[in-house]
Amino acid sequence: MIYISPAGRAAIKDYKNILLSDGIVTLRPVRMSDAEPMYQAIRESIPEISPWLPFAHENYSINETKDFLKERPRGWKKDADYAFSIIDSRDGSLIGGCGFNGIDKENGRANLGYWVRTSRMGEGAAPAATLLLAKWGFMVVKLCRVEILVDVDNKRSQRVAEKAGAQREGVLRNRLKIRDDLRDAIMYSLIPGDMLKTG
């Protein structure tokens, strides 16, 4: 069962009221009060996520978290990126983040990314968040294609995309640049028809 708040259905401009939930995880737009829990989640997870997410470096500080959160309203207003916190629906704790970037309104396409803190990996939060976000993208943003780009060596993230029902389309050479290292990446995609298979 997917819940999308009335504001979530009505208008992206009212993004602060958007709430998406399947009863297991809840997605809501990031906010400044997320700074400390998000910082702690990232610090905990640096060994696991640093190879794939350049922002998660050894000296990552809470000021970087705050700077990221301060910039997100601009992303919503410009339709440049939509950033969400992944919340445990049972206890309200922040367990990760997800969102859309590379939003191409003309062609109805966007890139979907996700990360989950180390202590909560393997519990199904990332596939659940991916499905919630993709469904919202199709229903509200009116996307016709969601892309998930994963480094060829990031097996955990590949499993997330596959568990969410995304279709593997192929390997794109030199598609990612991580700390000046050119990387091949697997392109996965979801389209509205895929949602009929996942419920």
Buried (B, 14 or more C-beta within 10 A) or exposed (E): EBEBBEBBEEEBEEBEEBBBBBEBBBBBBBBEEBBEBBBBBBBBBBEBBBBBBEEBEEEBEBEBBBEBBEEBBEBBEEBBBBBBBBBBBEEEEBBBBBBBEEBEEEEBBBBBBBBBBBEBBEBBBBBBBBBBBBBBBBBBBEBEBBBBBBBBEBEBBBBBBBBBBBEBEEEBEEBBEBEEEEBEBBBBBBBBEBBEEBE
